[in-house]
């Protein structure tokens, strides 16, 4: 076998790269994910394209930067016409299926304009980010005074829980994501003080084992070749986990916080706005970190155990021999580092993600168990999958590059010398509270192996970090006159990126080259004074022709 037949694309939600033992966590041991790394390539510089679920995933699924696909925040639809991983793979002979989360919002207006019915095959694929859906579960069914955040959230999971006897109008909340006190009161996982409580659910019925089971069911029932996106909901908040994981870790296992007083006192104005949010203020408290992080670690330990269950089944069934496995995350989690929670800024805590790729092909034997230092972006996965499927990626559409040459030991680096991440916060409370206009509520990160620069619209100075001498990104050099040349060089990289041809997606480079001379053979003769000034075969239709004298009009 020269190439795998199938691709199992595993994505976790809000899994920090440094919360796996193969990436260096000292207290949280993840032997099953570590085993996968020992059988494949672990990438140490893998970056997402936006630090928020929806836009990050849309970049991964389209293989295009946020600036190109336009779905720049959660709930902003991916416009009709954007090709996705599923479109590219089906053209290459692989069906593409979804089990789990996408955070995709369909472009209903665009579909209506084009007459695409949501329940048609094409309409369903457009609505579901190009996937054929086995089960979509975005894992979120919050309910407030104005109704549900996502009325379709956890739909099949809630139905399954009710069938098992978890009686509630929202078992996702009342059991899977809440604790229970001695008097039978639900201790909601939305309140961080309840994070140490064990979730009121049997462990095997919680979300991560449930989705693992659905992924195994898919592989049992589908013949090769396929790509299955097994997209987990955890360790994303609510931060609460069932036993035995709720008791595995305590405050003594919490890593020291990465932040400094100087960082806060001298914060860039936009950075300070994010620090000063309710989330930032809450996660800046040590008691909150000591409540939340052990639960977060428990969720990750459960994830790793489920990877063990999944990999055992794949070994027993033979799927490990013909299936490429890709394991990554859509973004990280600040967890109090840099005086923030959540993920919506550009420190490595948020924008760098774990990426492990196992290729069963003998061609990948030379790189098994190795670590790559190459600059990698999430948009590289779609062209990698197309390449593995045996087709040349459509690089006039896909803006990433295939990682297959690195997996097979043909290259050690990607062709890029910088990575890009974007964040459009125009629809967020930060923009509202600080009265920032829609066009100014945008920022960009450009980073290479030495430097990371953040550009802000609205006339603000940039931020700059020296990743070599300040790997924790605590010292902002953006206002340093001594680093003016570095800032200028990073802006050159950013401007080069903005000048790329990203919207010319209907013609490939090869077609453009062919078009350079094609019109000459089709009668377009420009700038030719005499027929002998150009090859005669190009003007054969214009020479030696006869016609009656019609200067006076027809008779």
C-alpha positions in Angstrom: 0.0 0.0 0.0 1.4 3.4 -1.0 -1.2 5.6 0.5 -4.0 5.3 3.2 -7.5 4.6 1.9 -9.2 6.6 4.6 -8.7 9.7 6.7 -9.9 10.1 10.3 -9.8 13.8 11.1 -10.1 14.2 14.9 -10.6 17.7 16.2 -11.0 18.8 19.8 -12.5 22.0 21.0 -10.4 24.4 23.1 -7.6 21.9 23.8 -4.4 23.7 24.6 -1.3 22.4 22.9 0.7 22.3 26.2 -1.9 20.3 28.1 -0.7 17.0 26.6 2.2 15.1 28.0 3.8 14.6 24.6 3.9 18.5 24.4 5.5 18.7 27.9 2.7 18.8 30.6 4.3 17.3 33.7 1.1 16.4 35.7 -1.4 15.5 33.0 -0.4 12.2 31.3 -2.0 11.4 28.0 -0.4 8.0 27.0 -2.8 7.3 24.1 -2.3 10.6 22.3 1.4 10.2 23.1 1.3 6.8 21.4 -0.1 8.4 18.3 2.7 10.9 18.3 5.2 8.0 18.5 3.7 6.5 15.4 3.5 9.7 13.4 4.7 13.3 13.2 4.1 15.8 16.0 4.1 19.4 14.8 5.4 22.0 17.2 4.5 25.1 15.3 0.9 24.6 14.1 -1.2 27.7 14.1 -4.9 28.3 13.7 -6.2 31.2 11.5 -8.6 32.8 14.0 -8.8 32.5 17.8 -12.6 31.7 17.9 -14.5 28.5 17.1 -16.5 29.4 14.0 -14.0 31.3 12.0 -11.1 29.0 12.9 -13.1 25.9 11.8 -14.2 27.6 8.6 -10.6 28.2 7.7 -9.7 24.6 8.4 -12.7 23.3 6.4 -12.1 25.6 3.4 -8.3 25.6 3.4 -8.6 29.4 3.2 -7.8 32.4 5.4 -10.6 34.2 7.2 -10.0 37.3 4.9 -10.8 35.0 2.0 -13.9 33.0 3.2 -15.4 35.9 5.2 -17.0 33.9 8.0 -15.1 36.0 10.5 -16.9 35.2 13.8 -19.3 32.7 15.3 -22.7 32.7 13.6 -21.4 34.6 10.5 -22.5 32.3 7.6 -20.0 30.8 5.3 -21.1 32.2 2.0 -22.5 30.1 -0.7 -19.9 29.3 -3.3 -17.0 28.7 -0.9 -15.6 25.2 -1.6 -14.9 23.1 1.4 -12.9 20.0 2.3 -15.8 17.8 1.3 -16.1 19.3 -2.1 -12.4 18.9 -2.8 -12.3 15.3 -1.4 -15.4 14.1 -3.3 -13.8 15.3 -6.5 -10.8 13.2 -5.5 -12.9 10.1 -4.9 -13.3 10.3 -1.1 -16.7 10.7 0.6 -16.6 13.2 3.5 -18.6 12.7 6.6 -19.2 14.5 9.9 -19.6 13.1 13.4 -19.7 16.0 15.9 -19.2 19.7 15.8 -18.6 22.3 13.0 -20.0 25.5 14.3 -21.1 26.2 10.7 -23.9 28.7 10.1 -25.5 28.3 6.7 -25.9 31.2 4.2 -29.7 30.9 4.1 -30.1 34.1 2.1 -27.5 33.0 -0.5 -29.1 29.6 -0.8 -32.6 31.1 -1.3 -31.2 33.5 -4.0 -29.8 30.5 -5.9 -32.9 28.3 -5.3 -31.0 25.7 -3.2 -33.4 23.8 -1.0 -31.8 22.9 2.4 -33.2 19.4 2.2 -31.7 18.6 -1.2 -28.4 16.8 -1.4 -26.5 19.8 -2.6 -28.4 22.1 -0.3 -27.7 19.9 2.7 -24.0 19.9 1.8 -23.9 23.6 1.4 -25.7 24.0 4.8 -23.3 21.6 6.5 -19.9 22.9 5.4 -19.6 20.3 2.7 -20.0 17.3 4.9 -22.5 14.5 4.6 -23.8 14.4 8.2 -23.8 11.3 10.3 -24.6 13.3 13.3 -23.9 17.0 13.9 -23.5 17.9 17.5 -22.2 21.4 18.2 -22.6 20.5 21.9 -24.1 23.7 23.0 -27.7 24.0 24.3 -27.6 27.1 26.6 -30.9 28.7 27.4 -31.6 32.2 28.4 -34.6 34.5 28.8 -34.5 35.1 25.0 -34.5 31.4 24.2 -31.8 28.9 23.2 -28.4 29.9 21.9 -28.7 27.1 19.4 -32.0 25.3 19.2 -30.4 22.4 17.4 -27.6 22.0 19.8 -27.1 18.5 21.3 -30.3 17.4 19.5 -29.5 13.7 19.0 -27.5 13.5 22.2 -30.4 14.9 24.3 -32.8 12.4 22.6 -30.4 9.6 23.3 -30.0 10.7 27.0 -33.8 10.8 27.4 -34.1 7.3 26.0 -31.6 6.1 28.6 -33.7 7.6 31.4 -32.1 11.1 31.9 -35.5 12.9 32.2 -35.3 16.6 31.6 -36.2 19.3 29.1 -32.5 19.8 28.7 -30.5 16.7 29.8 -27.3 18.2 28.2 -27.4 20.9 30.8 -29.0 19.1 33.8 -26.9 15.9 33.7 -23.9 16.1 31.3 -22.9 19.6 32.3 -24.0 20.1 35.9 -23.5 18.6 39.3 -26.0 17.8 42.0 -26.2 18.7 45.6 -27.5 16.5 48.5 -31.0 18.0 48.1 -31.3 17.2 44.4 -30.6 20.7 43.3 -28.8 21.1 39.9 -25.4 22.8 40.2 -25.0 24.3 36.8 -21.7 23.9 35.1 -22.1 27.5 33.8 -21.1 28.7 37.3 -17.3 28.2 37.6 -17.6 27.5 41.3 -19.3 24.2 40.4 -16.4 23.1 38.2 -15.0 20.8 41.0 -18.4 19.0 41.2 -18.7 15.7 39.4 -21.1 15.9 36.5 -24.4 14.2 37.4 -24.1 11.5 34.7 -22.6 8.0 34.2 -19.2 8.5 32.7 -19.9 6.3 29.7 -23.0 8.4 28.9 -21.1 11.8 28.9 -20.3 13.7 25.7 -16.8 12.4 24.9 -17.6 8.7 25.1 -20.8 9.3 23.2 -19.1 10.8 20.2 -16.4 8.1 20.3 -19.1 5.5 20.0 -20.7 7.4 17.1 -17.3 7.5 15.4 -16.7 3.8 15.8 -20.3 3.1 14.5 -19.5 5.1 11.4 -16.3 3.2 10.7 -18.1 -0.1 11.2 -20.8 0.8 8.7 -18.9 2.5 5.9 -16.6 1.0 3.3 -13.5 2.7 2.2 -12.6 5.2 0.9 -13.8 7.9 3.3 -12.8 10.9 5.3 -14.6 11.1 8.7 -14.4 14.3 10.7 -14.8 13.1 14.2 -15.2 16.5 16.0 -15.3 16.5 19.8 -17.0 19.1 21.9 -14.7 18.9 24.9 -12.6 20.1 26.7 -14.6 23.3 25.8 -16.6 24.8 28.7 -18.8 24.2 30.6 -15.8 23.0 32.7 -17.3 20.0 34.4 -16.5 16.3 34.1 -18.0 13.1 35.6 -16.2 10.7 37.9 -13.6 9.3 38.1 -12.1 12.3 36.3 -13.6 14.9 38.6 -11.4 13.7 41.4 -8.2 13.0 39.5 -6.7 16.5 39.8 -6.6 19.2 42.4 -5.2 22.7 42.9 -1.7 21.2 43.5 -1.8 20.0 39.9 -2.4 23.5 38.4 0.5 24.8 36.4 1.9 28.2 37.5 0.2 31.0 35.8 1.9 32.7 32.9 1.6 36.5 33.5 3.3 39.4 35.1 2.3 42.6 36.9 4.3 44.6 34.3 2.4 43.0 31.5 -0.9 44.3 33.0 0.4 47.7 34.1 1.9 48.5 30.7 -0.8 46.7 28.5 -1.5 47.9 25.0 -4.9 49.6 25.0 -6.6 46.9 22.9 -5.0 44.1 24.9 -6.2 45.8 28.1 -9.7 45.9 26.8 -9.7 42.1 26.6 -8.0 41.8 30.0 -10.8 44.0 31.5 -13.7 41.8 30.3 -15.7 39.8 32.8 -14.0 36.7 31.6 -10.5 38.2 32.0 -11.2 39.5 35.5 -12.7 36.2 36.6 -9.8 34.0 35.3 -7.3 36.4 36.8 -8.3 35.1 40.2 -6.3 32.1 41.5 -9.3 30.6 43.3 -11.1 30.4 39.9 -8.1 28.8 38.2 -7.9 26.3 41.0 -11.5 25.4 40.6 -11.6 25.3 36.8 -8.2 23.9 35.7 -8.5 20.5 37.5 -11.8 20.0 35.7 -10.3 21.0 32.4 -7.5 18.5 33.0 -10.1 15.8 33.9 -11.9 16.5 30.6 -8.6 16.0 28.7 -7.7 12.8 30.6 -11.1 11.5 29.6 -10.4 12.6 26.0 -7.2 10.6 26.1 -8.8 7.5 27.5 -11.4 7.7 24.7 -8.6 7.9 22.2 -7.3 4.6 23.7 -10.7 3.1 23.2 -10.8 4.4 19.6 -7.3 3.3 18.7 -7.9 -0.2 20.3 -10.9 -0.7 18.1 -9.0 0.5 15.0 -6.2 -1.9 15.7 -8.6 -4.8 16.2 -10.6 -4.0 13.1 -7.6 -3.4 10.8 -8.6 0.3 10.3 -5.2 1.4 11.8 -3.5 -0.1 8.7 -5.4 1.8 6.1 -6.4 5.0 7.8 -4.5 8.3 8.2 -5.3 9.8 11.6 -5.0 13.6 12.1 -5.5 15.0 15.7 -5.7 18.7 16.4 -7.8 21.4 18.1 -9.6 24.5 16.8 -7.8 26.8 19.4 -6.5 26.9 22.9 -7.7 28.4 26.2 -6.0 31.2 28.2 -7.1 29.8 31.6 -5.9 32.9 33.4 -2.6 33.3 31.6 -1.9 36.9 30.5 -4.8 38.0 32.8 -7.4 36.5 30.5 -9.8 33.6 30.0 -11.2 32.1 26.8 -9.2 32.3 23.6 -9.7 35.6 21.8 -6.2 37.0 21.5 -3.0 36.0 19.8 -0.7 34.5 22.4 0.5 30.9 21.7 -1.8 29.9 24.6 -4.6 30.4 22.1 -3.3 30.3 18.6 -0.8 27.4 18.7 -2.5 24.0 18.7 -1.5 20.4 18.9 -1.2 18.7 15.6 -0.3 15.0 15.3 -0.5 13.1 11.9 -0.2 9.4 11.7 0.3 8.0 8.1 0.2 4.2 7.9 2.0 4.3 4.5 5.5 2.7 4.4 6.5 6.0 2.8 6.1 7.6 6.2 8.2 5.1 8.1 11.3 7.4 8.1 9.4 10.1 10.1 7.6 8.0 12.7 8.0 9.4 16.2 9.6 12.6 14.9 8.9 16.2 15.8 8.6 18.9 13.1 9.6 22.5 13.7 8.0 23.6 10.4 5.6 26.6 10.3 2.3 25.0 9.8 -1.3 26.5 9.5 -4.6 24.8 9.9 -5.4 25.6 6.3 -2.7 23.0 5.4 -5.0 20.1 6.3 -7.4 20.3 3.4 -4.6 20.3 0.7 -2.9 17.5 2.6 -6.0 15.3 2.5 -6.5 16.0 -1.2 -2.8 15.1 -1.8 -3.2 11.9 0.1 -6.3 11.1 -1.9 -4.1 11.1 -5.0 -5.0 14.4 -6.6 -3.2 17.6 -7.0 -4.7 20.2 -4.6 -6.4 23.2 -6.3 -4.0 25.8 -5.1 -5.8 28.7 -6.7 -8.6 27.9 -4.1 -6.7 26.2 -1.3 -4.3 28.7 0.4 -2.5 26.2 2.5 0.0 23.6 1.4 0.2 19.8 1.6 2.2 18.4 4.5 2.6 15.1 2.8 6.2 15.9 1.8 7.1 16.4 5.5 5.3 13.2 6.5 7.3 11.3 3.9 10.6 12.8 4.8 10.9 14.7 1.5 11.0 18.1 3.1 11.6 19.4 6.7 10.0 22.8 6.3 6.9 24.3 4.6 7.4 26.8 1.9 6.2 29.7 4.1 8.3 31.9 6.3 5.4 33.3 8.4 2.0 32.4 9.7 -1.2 34.5 9.8 -4.0 34.7 12.3 -7.0 37.1 12.2 -9.6 38.2 14.7 -12.7 40.3 13.9 -14.2 41.3 17.2 -16.8 43.8 15.7 -19.7 41.7 17.0 -18.4 41.3 20.5 -19.1 43.1 23.8 -15.5 44.4 23.8 -16.3 46.5 20.7 -19.6 47.6 22.2 -18.2 48.6 25.6 -15.3 50.5 24.1 -17.3 52.1 21.3 -15.0 50.7 18.5 -16.4 51.0 15.0 -17.0 47.8 13.0 -14.1 48.5 10.6 -11.7 49.2 13.4 -12.5 46.1 15.4 -10.1 44.0 13.5 -6.6 42.7 14.3 -4.0 40.6 12.6 -1.1 38.4 13.8 1.9 37.7 11.7 4.6 35.4 13.2 7.7 33.6 12.2 10.0 31.5 14.3 11.6 34.5 16.0 9.0 37.3 16.1 5.3 37.7 16.5 3.7 41.0 15.6 0.0 42.0 16.1 -1.5 44.8 14.0 -4.6 46.7 15.1 -6.8 48.8 13.0 -7.8 52.2 14.4 -4.4 53.8 14.5 -2.9 51.9 17.4 0.7 50.9 17.6 1.5 47.2 17.0 2.5 44.7 19.7 5.7 42.7 19.2 7.1 39.6 21.0 10.5 38.1 20.8 9.6 34.4 20.8 13.2 33.3 21.1 14.1 35.3 24.2 10.6 35.7 25.6 8.7 32.5 24.8 6.0 33.3 27.4 5.2 36.5 25.5 5.3 38.7 28.5 7.3 41.7 27.2 5.6 43.8 24.5 8.3 45.4 22.3 5.8 47.1 20.0 6.6 50.6 21.3 10.4 50.1 21.3 12.4 52.3 18.9 15.2 49.7 19.0 12.9 47.3 17.3 11.6 49.6 14.5 13.4 47.6 11.8 11.9 44.3 13.1 8.4 45.8 13.1 9.0 47.1 9.6 10.1 43.7 8.4 7.0 42.1 10.0 4.8 44.6 8.3 6.4 43.7 5.0 5.4 40.1 5.6 1.8 41.2 6.5 1.5 43.4 3.4 2.9 40.7 1.2 0.1 38.4 2.5 -2.6 41.1 1.9 -1.4 41.4 -1.7 -2.0 37.7 -2.5 -4.6 36.7 -5.1 -7.1 35.1 -2.9 -10.4 35.7 -4.7 -9.4 34.4 -8.2 -10.8 30.9 -7.5 -12.3 30.1 -10.9 -9.0 29.7 -12.9 -5.9 27.9 -11.8 -2.3 29.1 -12.5 -2.0 26.5 -15.2 -5.1 27.8 -16.9 -3.9 31.4 -16.7 -0.6 30.5 -18.3 -2.5 28.7 -21.1 -4.7 31.8 -21.6 -1.6 33.9 -22.3 -1.4 32.6 -25.8 -4.8 31.0 -26.4 -6.5 34.1 -27.9 -3.9 34.3 -30.7 -5.1 31.1 -32.2 -8.7 32.3 -32.0 -8.5 35.3 -34.2 -7.5 38.1 -31.8 -4.8 40.1 -33.8 -3.6 43.2 -31.9 -0.8 45.5 -32.8 -0.1 43.9 -36.2 0.6 46.3 -39.0 1.2 43.8 -41.8 0.1 40.2 -42.1 3.7 39.2 -42.5 4.5 40.6 -39.1 2.9 37.7 -37.4 3.0 33.9 -38.1 0.8 33.4 -41.2 -1.0 30.4 -39.7 -2.6 32.7 -37.1 -4.2 34.9 -39.7 -5.3 32.2 -42.2 -8.9 33.1 -41.7 -8.2 36.7 -42.7 -6.2 36.2 -45.9 -7.2 35.2 -49.4 -10.9 36.0 -48.8 -13.3 37.4 -51.5 -16.4 39.5 -51.0 -18.7 41.6 -53.3 -18.6 45.4 -53.3 -21.2 46.5 -50.8 -20.1 50.1 -50.3 -23.4 51.3 -51.7 -25.4 48.8 -49.6 -27.2 45.7 -50.8 -29.0 45.8 -54.2 
